[in-house]
Amino acid sequence: MENFDLKRYAHLGDAVYELFIRENVVFKTKSLNNMHKNTIAFVCAEFQAKMAEIIYEKILNEEEKEIFRRARNLPLTVCKRNKPDIHRYATALETIIGYFYTNNKQKLTAALNIVKENINT
């Protein structure tokens, strides 16, 4: 798999992940301000990196772990407020989400269920 494909998966995964978070946050509060705050809390790189580690350990097979590792090592522009390692894990999560969205809806559901469990705690 080429880096070009990984970047496509990351781009797609970013959209899928954010929509998933928004769908879950929208029903938790009536306040638009709180919806926005909750969404930001779960789409931030720190939370995504935490979810990436859990998903990596719980549900990825060897082939998927290789995709994850390659995505984690993509050349990236890192936001100044994020530590590079955190940003890399967040990108790997988005990549694996995009990969699952395209290739394995069952694994996508399993990964997003892990995220859902952690946003409900």
Long-range contacts (C-beta under 8 A, 24 or more apart in sequence): 1-67, 1-70, 3-70, 3-74, 3-75, 6-67, 6-70, 6-71, 6-74, 6-95, 7-74, 8-98, 9-67, 9-71, 9-94, 9-95, 9-96, 9-98, 9-99, 9-102, 10-71, 10-74, 10-91, 10-94, 10-95, 10-98, 11-94, 11-98, 12-97, 12-98, 12-101, 12-102, 13-93, 13-94, 13-95, 13-96, 13-97, 13-98, 13-99, 13-101, 14-94, 14-97, 14-98, 16-97, 16-98, 16-101, 16-108, 17-43, 17-48, 17-93, 17-94, 17-97, 17-115, 18-43, 20-112, 20-115, 21-115, 21-119, 24-116, 24-119, 25-119, 42-115, 42-119, 45-79, 45-82, 45-86, 45-87, 45-89, 45-90, 46-82, 46-86, 47-118, 48-89, 48-90, 48-93, 48-94, 49-85, 49-86, 49-87, 49-89, 49-90, 49-93, 50-118, 51-93, 51-114, 51-115, 51-118, 52-89, 52-90, 52-92, 52-93, 52-96, 53-89, 54-114, 54-118, 55-93, 55-96, 55-111, 55-114, 56-92, 58-114, 59-107, 59-110, 59-111, 59-114, 60-96, 64-96, 64-99, 64-107, 67-95, 67-96, 67-99, 68-92, 68-95, 68-96, 71-95, 71-96
